[in-house]
């Protein structure tokens, strides 16, 4: 009798679990937004992405998650995991045909290119999002392309980043406006300037900024991903980086392995310049007491690279409806304004200012950007597009061979 009852309970449990998963995994392709909201109600959404910044983590946990629970009865679970960890997981699940566990991924660039190419993403889905349709400029290159690769609705913009440099004005005669002035400073303050190794995302971006400043970004729009053709195109920049090398920290024999290491060196006065993809990073660091009050952001006259980071949904996300609701909420003016605040994150908003009403525009006008930063309108005027994703590994490889390898052009 006990065995019969146990067997009945097991079967009942299986039926119950199937019913629950059906609610979440139900095909949403033809659902209205109201139907999607009902499906998402009472569910959990797992958010996988970089967890290396405590300010961003707090914002997700204390602002975004709290509002999602209050407004939609959705529980947001943040899982700190980088693309090089979660993409192999998704690929294994696809090959094995197993059930997914990830609902949203924070992604862009090469990782998006590879994930979409391998069929690891669900979509297109952006046309389903009310806030995307209401507040996003769909014709903007930042929305249509990710590192030059067509998005086609497989990811939604999350925020904008732009490379800025940060210099200590108490120690430098001037803040350089181009690569030539940077070289002059490096010669004058030998050993006090450097940049991260290209294995670091920001270090790689610095090298691309130098390339753009010397040869322009237009040459890379249609450039084939052929190593010799890329080498020929960027050779003037490689020559420059070799000329710069002996004046860098430790004579360019080694480079900081991470941006965090460079920031620490700047904070300690070991170097006089650092850099960041978060334009208002300097405000946070000054308020923390890490950077001196004389630290100030600057950019090159020809501009610095800007890109957009995105949110995507895995092909086998168990809660696609919940994922859509979360992403739509993040695209609201209120949430975009909250992360625009440098004390919170300092991430540039993705929504189009002209599509906001007066009350919504005030949300952004009321944000105090603090001292030492470059205003958003000035940043956007000096924003140059990211390089295509398929060219970046080639450039990084050439930097290692030529610059790190002391001019061995082979």
N, C-alpha and C positions, 0 to 999 in steps of 0.2 A: 504493500500500500504506500509506504514511504517513497519507494522508487517511482511509483506512478505519479505521485504528487510532485516529486523532484523533476521528473521528465516533463510534466505539464508546465511547471514554472520555467524551465529552460526554454521550452517552445514559446511560452508567453513572452518571455524576455526577448527572444529573437524577433518575434513579431513586433514587439514594442520598439525595439531598436531600428528595425527596418522602416517602421512608420516614421520615427524621428528623423532618420537620415533622409527619408524621402522628402520630408518637409524642406530640409535644407538643400538637398541635392537636386530638387525638382528642376526641370528644364525651364529656364527663365527667358529664353529667347523671344517669346511672344507675350510676355507678361507686361501689364501696365505698371506704371510707377507705384500706384496704390497697392497693387498686388505684390510687388516686390517688397514694399514696406511691411506688409502683413507677414510675408514669408520670413523677413529678417527679424521681426519682433521676438524677443526672448532668446535669441541665439548668441553664440560666441563667435567672434571673428579673430583669427590669428594674424598678426602683422609681423612679417619678417623683414628685418633691415638692420643697417648699421646701428650699433648701440654704443659707439665710442664717445659720445658727447652727452654729459649729464644734463645739460640744459635742454637738449632736444628730448631726452628720455623723460625728464620731468614734465615737459610740455605735453607729450603724448599721454603720459600716465595721469596727470592731474587736470589737464584742460580738455584734451580731445576725448579721452576715455570717459571722463565724468559727464560731459555733455551728451555723448552717445548713449550712456545709460539713462540719463534723465529724459532725453527727447525720443529715443527709439527703443529703449529697453534692450540695448545691445551691449554685451560685455566685450571689451577690446583687450586682447591678450598680446602684449608686445614680446616678441622673441628676438633678442639680439643675435643676428646671424648674417654674415656677409654673403654676397652672391657666390663667391667661390666655394661656399659651403652648401647653400641651399639649391643652387643650380644642378650640381651632381645628384643631389637628393631627388629633385624633380625628374631628371633624366633616368635615374634608376627606377623610379615609380612608373614612368612612361613605358620603359622597356619591359618591366615586370607586370604591368597592367594592374598595379595595386592602388588602393584608395589613397587619396591625397590628405594632407594634414595642414597645408598652408593656404590661407585665403587671400592675403595681399602680400606683395613683395615691393620693397623700395628698390628701384632699379634705374639704370640709364646707360647710355654709351655702349661700349663693347658687350657688356653683359646682356643688354636688351637685344642687341644685334644677334648674338649667339642664341639667346633663349627663343626669340621669334623664329629664327632660322630652323631650329630643331623642334618647333611645334610645342614648346613648353608653356605657351601662354594662351589664355582664353580671350576671345574677341571676334570682331570688334565690339566694344561695349560703351564707348564714350557717348554715343548718341542717345543712350538711355538715361544719362545723368542730367537732371533739370538744371543744376548749377553750371555744368559744362556748357549747356546750350544757352544759358542766360548771361554768363559772365566771361566766357573765354573767347578770345579772338581766334576762330578756327583757321583763319588764313595766315596766321603768324608762323614764320619759319620755326620758331621755338616750339610750336604746337604740332606742326606737320612733320617735323624731322627731329630725330634724336641722333646727334653726332653724324648728321648727314644721311641717316637711314630713315626711310619712310615709316611712320608710326601706324597709320591706317587704323586708328581706333583701338590699338592693342595696349595702350597705356594712357593714363591721364596725368596732366602736369600737377606737380606737387609744390614746387617752389623753384625760384631762379637763383642761380649762383653766378658770381662773376669774380674773376681773379683780381685781387688788389694786393699791392705791396704795402708794407708798413715799415717806416723808418723812424729812428730816434733823432728828432730835429735838434736835440741838445748836443749830439755828437757828430752829425753830418753837416757839411757846409750847405748842402742843398739836397733836394729829393730828385733823383734822376727822371727825366722825361722820355728817355729812349735808351737803347742798348749802348750807344756810344758814351753817354753820360754815366751809365752804370759802370762801364769799363774804367772811366776816369776815376770814379770813386774807389773802385777796387784797387787801383794802383796807388791812390793816395792813402787809403786805409787798408793796407795789405793785411790779409788774414782775418778781416772783420766782416767779410761778406761771403755768403755761400748760398746754396739752394739744396733741397732734398734730392736724394737719388731718385731716378726715374721709376723705381719700383714703388715709390710713393706717388699717389694720384696727383698731389699738388706739385711734386717735383717734375713729373712728366708734363704737367700743364705749363710750368715755368719754361721748360725747353721749347714747347710749342709757341709760347708767347714770344720768345726770342726769335724763333723762326719767322713768325708773322711780322715782327718788327723789322726784320732784315729783308725778307723776300716777298712779304705780303701774303694774305690769305687766299687771294683769288686763284693762285696757281694750283691750289689743292682741290678745287671744286670738282674737276674732272680728271685729276691725276690717277693713273692706274696704280693699283697696289703692287707694283713691281719694285723690288728692292733697289735695283740699279737706277731706275728712273727717279725714285724717291731720293736716293743718295745724291744724284746730280742736282735735283731741285733744292735740297737743303744744304748743299755743300758750303755756301757762304756762311750759313749759321753754324755749321760744325767747325769751320775755321775760326769763327769768332769765339766760340765756347772753348776752343783750344787756347786761343790767345788770352782769354779771361782766366783760365785754369790756374796758372802759377800764382795769381794774386789772391786766390780764394783762401778760405780757412783750410789749414793744413795743406796748403799749396794744391788743393784739388786732388790730393792723393786718395782722399776718402770724402764722403758726403754724408750729411745726416740721413739716417735711414728712414726717419718719419718726420712729418711736419711738427708733431708734438716735441720732438727733440730740438728742432730749429727754434720753436717758440721758447723753449726753456733756455736755449743759448742766448736768444734775444733778451729775455727777461733778466738773465744774469750779466748782460753787457758783454758777452763773449763775441757776439756779432751785432751789427748795427741795423740790419734789415731782416725782416721775416716776410711772410706772405700768407694769404689765405683765400679760399674760395667763398667764404662768408664775408660779404663786404663790410659788415659792421662788427667784425670780430674784435677790432681794436677797442671798442667801447666796453665790451664784456671784460676784456683782459685788464683794462685800466681800472674798472670798478672793482675787480677782484684784487687789485693791488699787484698783479703779476707784471704788467707792463708799466713803464714810467709814464707820467702824465704828458711828457713831451713826445710820446709816440703818435704818429700821424699816418693816415692812409694816403697812398698816391697811386696813380696809374700812368701808363705811357701815353704820349700824345696821340699815337696811332691806335690806341685802344688796347683792351685786354680781353681775353677769351671769356665769354659767358656761355653757360649752358643751363639746361633745365633738368631737374631731377623729377622722376615720375613714379607713379604707382601703377602696378599691373596685377592681374589676377591669373594665377596658374591654371593650366588647362584642366586640372583635376581638383580645383578648390572645392572643398566639401560645402562651403557656404557662400556661393556666388552672390546670392541676394544680399546677404549681410555685407559682403565686400563692396558691392555697389553703393549701398547706403553710407558706409563709412567714407568711401572716396568722395561721394557727393557732398557729404558734410564738410570734409576738409577743403572743398572748393568754395565754401560759403565765405562771404566777405568778413564775417566775424572771426572765423578761424584763421583766414589768411592774414588779417590784421594782427591777430594775437601773436603769430610767429614772426611778424615783421618787426616787432619790438626787439631791439638789441639785448635788452635785459632778459628776454625770453629765449630768443634764438637769433634774430637778425637776418632771417631768410627773406629774400625779395619775393613779393607776391606774384602770382601768375595771372590773376584776373585783370581784365582790361579796364583801366580807370574810366574811360569814356562810357562804359556800360553800367557804371554805378550811379545810383541816385545820390542826391546831396547828402542824405543821412549816412549812406554807406561810405561816401568819400571822406566824411569827417572821421571815420574810424581810423583812417590812415594818416590824415592830417594831424590828428591828436597824438600820434606816436612820437615820443621824444627820441631822436636818433643819437643825441649826445655829441661830445666833442671828438675831433680827430677823424671824422668819417667824411666820405664823399657822398653828397646828396644823390638820391636815386635817379633823378633826371640827368645828372651829369654822367653817372655810370652808364645809363642806357644809351647816351649819345656816343660813348666811347666803348661800346660793346661790339666785339667781333665774333663771328660764328665759330663754333667748335669744328675741329677737323673730323673728317669721316672716320668712323670707328675702325675700318679695315686698314687705315694708314698708321694708326697710333702704334701698334706693336712693332711695325717696321722701323719707325722713328726711334722708339725706345731701344731696339736692337742696335741701330746704327750709333746711338749715343754711347752705348756700352762698348762697342767695338772701337769707335774713333776717339771719343772724349775720355772715357774711363780707361781705354786701352792705350792712352798716350799717343794718339795720332796714327795708330796702325790701321790704315785704310784698306782693310781686306775683309 
